[in-house]
Amino acid sequence: MENKKEMRKWLDDMNLGHPLVIAGPCSAETEDQVLKIAHQLKDTDVSYYRAGIWKPRTRPGNFEGVGAIGLKWLQKVKEETGLKTATEVANRAHVDLALEYDVDLLWIGARSTVSPFIIQEIADALEGTDKIVLVKNPVNPDLSLWLGAVERLHTANIEKLGVIHRGFSTYEKTKYRNIPEWQLAIELQTKFPDLPIINDPSHITGKRDMIFDVSQTALDLNFDGLMIETHCDPDNAWSDAAQQVTPERLVQIMRDLRIRKETDEEAEYNNKLNNLRTQIDVLDNQLIELLGKRMKVSDGIGELKKQKNVAVLQSNRWNAILGNMILEGEQRGLSEEFVLKMFKAIHQESINHQEKIINA
């Protein structure tokens, strides 16, 4: 995908003076609920009013959305408040109905992004539209799959494009509902700086009391905006109750968030920054050198195991290392999550080296 500046033009043309904010309930439940929340948000910095009309759920039997009737409610939102509207689409029928009711912004959910067939169907239905289309990251951390969805839409002459970072599923238990994997989002920004990227702290956290911190991290990483689920009575929401905030709380979050400057031209700042970055570069080189030395030791272990016909994986030894490293990390201000991720990667590379030697 070429780095197309027109993809960013729709956002720049809004000239907001603040990050883009998309807010509203996880699900449209009733007409009264949809309109009540919209009127509470109309005089805030919210740019688009979101509401889920069709709700893909992991298992059947849960509330799966009110369907097309909710589009009439979104139409009333626009008429009564002037707010632009947004909803998720997952197939051609959804797209056709959303266009019929003049929804301004459409997003493609994580479950849809994983399927090139679904993306192509949506791209064909949207071909040539002037609507804004945002693509949520796939369920698993696969940058190629995420970008492939954007490419299919761009090929269909849809120019108002962007992405939504909503975190990634994991079998491990963490404090997040979906782990952020910030590095993957940073890689996307680095490769395609003109592709607008919105953060969805509601789905990343799954908990309303964590939304502010994740939102601030996203803004610190130069994200272009936020999608925050907002409900007039979150505890009694029909879906994802734990991750929704009240309109009042949303306003407070937006007030408290700090918008960072991209840089500072002041000489002393730049001198200090360059000095610290040089230190980082030196330490990074030392890390690579140490990891290389560690793998050479692993190679030696592999040779020894090959001679004695011993299995590569030694679970007791690995668990002992992991426990010790978590404790060591805590003493040095490193989170357990980071230490686990780092040493699991090192351990896997060590296993790869030993297997290569044993099977040679």
N, C-alpha and C positions, 0 to 999 in steps of 0.2 A: 504494500500500500504506500503510495507516494505521500509525502508530507504536505497535505493540502491545507492552505491557510483558510479557504472558504469554510472549512468545518468549524472554525472558531468564530467566524464572522457573526453568526446569529447571536452568540453570547456577547461579543464586543458591541454589537449594535444596540443591545439593551441598555448599555451605559449605566449600570446599576449603582456603581460606587460602593458596593459591598458584595460579598459572595452571593451567588444564586441560592435561593432557599425554596425547596419544594416541600410542602407540608400538607398534612391532612390525614384522615384516618386510614389505618391498614385496610379496612373494608368499609364500603358503603353499606350501612345496615338498614336505615330507614330514611325517608325523605327529610323528616324533621331533624334527624341526627346530622345528615350531610349539610343541610342549610345552616343549622345552628353553629357548627364548627366553622363553616365558611364565613359567616358574619363576624365571628370572633377573631378571624384572621385577616379580614379585609383591610384593616388600617395598619397592618404591620409590614415588615420587610419581606413577607412571603410573596414570591413571584408567580408560583404555580400551585394550584390546589390539587392535591393528589387524592385519589380514592380507588381502592381495589374493587372492580366490578366483578371480575372473574378471579377466583382465588384457587390456584392449583395447590392442593394439599398432599402431603406425603401419603396419608392413608384416607380411604373413603369414610364417609360418615361424619366428618367434621364440616363446619360451615364452609361452603365453597363459593360464596358470593351470591348477590341478588340477581346477577345477569343484566340483560339489556335494559331493564327498567331503570337501573342506576344511572345510565347515560342521560336519561331525561332529568334526573336530579342534578347531574353535573351541568346540564344546559341551564337549569334554573340558577345554579351558583353563579354562572357567568353573567346572566341577566340581572341578578339582584345585587351582586357585589363587584362585578367588573374583574374578578380574578380569572386568570387563565387556568385551564384545566388540564389534568394529566391522569392517565390510567395505564395499566399493563395490558398488553395484547399477546396472545400466545398462538394465534392461527389466523388464517385469511378471514374467517367469519368475524372475529373480533375486530380486525382492522377495518373491514367494510362498515361495521356498525359505528366504530369510533369516528371514522371519517364522516359518516352520515350525520352524526350529532356534533361535528365540528370540535372534537377534543383537540387541544392545541399541542400537547406533548404526549408521545407514546413511549413507553419503555418496554423492553423485552427482558423477561425474568431469567434468573440463573438456570432454572430447569430447561428453559427453551434454548438458551445460548449453547448448551451442550450438543444440540442436534443441528447439524448443517441443513438437514431436510426442512426442519421447522423454520430456520432462519431464511432459507431460500424462498419458502412459501410466503413468509411475511414480507420479504424484500420485493417479491413479484407483486404482491398486493399493494405495496406502498410506492411502486415505481413512479418517480417524477413528482412525488408529493412535496409540498413545502412545509410539512409538519416537522417538528423537532423529534428526533428518534434517538433514544438513549439505550445502550446495551449494558445490562448488568453482567458482571463477570460470571463465568461458568461455575458450577458448584465446586469443582476441583481446580487447583491452581495450575491452569494451563493457559499461558499467555497466547500461544498460537491459536487456540480455539477462540479466545476472546477477540483477538484481532481479526481472525477469519470472519467472524460475524459482522464486524464493522466493514470489512472489505466487501462482503456480499451486498450490504446495504449501499455502500458507496458506488458499487458497480451498477446498481439499480437507479443511479442518478438522484439519490437522496443525499443532499449536501449538508443539511442541518443535523449533524451527527455529534454524539458524545458518548461517554461511558459512565457507568455507575459501579463504584467499588463497594461491594456489600459483604466482603469476607468470603472465606472458603470453609467447606465442611472438613471435619477431621474426626477420626475414630477416637482420638485422645480426648480426655476430659480437660478442658481449660476454663478460664474465667469468661471466655467469649462464647457466644452462640455459634459464631462463625469466625475463625481466626483471621485477623487482618492481612497477614502476609504483606506487610507494607513494602517490602523490597520489590515484590512483583509489580505493584502499582507504580513504584518509583521507576522501574525499568520501562514500563509503558510510557510514562511521562518523558523519560529520557529519549526514547526512540521517536515519539510522536508528540512533541511539545505543543503543537497546535490542535490537538484533540482534547476538547474539554473533558475534565474528569470530576465527577460528583461523588461525594462520600455518603454512604448510607449507614450512619452509626446505629440506627435502630436494629438492623439485621446483624450487624457485626456483634453488638453487645448482647441483645436479647434482654437487656435490663435498663430501665429508664435512668437509674442513678449513675450509669457509666457513659451516658450519651455525651455529656459535656466534654469529658476528657478525650474521647475518641474524636469528637468534632474539632477540638483544639489541635490535636495531633494532625488531623487532615489539613487544617488551615496552615499549620506550621510547615507542612510539606507542599504548600502551594496548590492545593486542590481548589477548584473553581467554585464549589458550592456544596450544599448539604441537602439530603433528603431525610426528613425527620417525621416519623409517624406521630400524629397529633390527634387526640380524641377528647371530647368534652367530659367523658367519664371513663378513663382508661381501665380502671379495675373491672368494669363490667363490659368491656369491649368483646365482640363476638369472635375475634381472632387476635392473637399476639398481644394480649392485654398487658403483659409484663414490660413490653418494650415501648409502649406509647406514653407520651407526655401530654399534659393539658396545654391549651393555648397559652395560658398564663406562664407556665414553665418554659414553653418554647420562646416566648418573648424575653424572658429572663436569660435564657441560654444565649440568645443572639446579642443581648446587651453585654454579657460577660465575656464573650469570645474576643480574643485579641487578634487583630489583623496585623500580621507581620509585614514589614517592608521586604521586598525581594533582595535588596542589598542596601549598602550605605556607602556613600562616596568619601566619607571622612577618612583622612589618611591614617590616623592612629588605629581606627577600627580595622582597616585593611591590612596594616602591618601586623597587628596581633592575630588576625584571622589567618594570614599567610604563614605565620610562625607556627600556629597550632596545626594547620593542615600539613606542614612539613613534618611535624612530629608524628602525625597520623601516618603519613607515607612511610616514614622510617619503621614505625611499629608494624605496619601491614607487611612490609618486606620481611621483617623478622618473623612474623607469624607464618608466612609462606615457607620460609627457610626451615623453621621448626617442624612444620607439618611434613615437609619433605623428609626430614631426618626421622620423624616418627614412622613414616611409611617404610623407610629402609629397615627399621627395627622390626616392623610387621613382616617384611619380606623374610627376615632371618627366622622369625617364629614360624612362618609358613614352610620354610625349608626344613626346619626341625620336625614339624608335625608330619610333613611328607615322609621323612625318613622313618618315623615311628608309627605311621598310619593312624594318626590321631585326628579327630574331627576338628573342623575349623572353629565352630561356635563353642565357646566355653561360658555357659550362662552364669554360673556362680561368680566367675572372675569379672564378667561384664557388669553384673548387678553391683558388685562391690566397688568397681571403678565409678560407676554412675552415682552411687550414694556419696562417695567421697568428694566427687567433683561438684555436686550440688551444694554440699557444705562449704567447700572452698570458695565456690562462686558467691554464696551468700555473704561471706566475710569480705568479699571484694566488691560488693554492691551489684552483683549480677543476678538477674531474676532466674528462678528455677526453670521457667519456660525457655529462656535463652540457652541456659546450660544444657538442658535436655536436647534441644534442637541441634546445638552445635556438636555435642558429643555423639549423638546418634548418627550424624552425618560422618564424623570422623571414624566411628566404629564401622559403618557400612563400607567406607573406602578401605579400611583395614581388612575387612572380610573379603572384599573384591580382590585385593592384592594377594591375600593368602590362597584364595580359591584358584586364582590364575596360576600360582606356583604349584599347588597340589595337583591340578589337572593338566599341567604341561606334559 
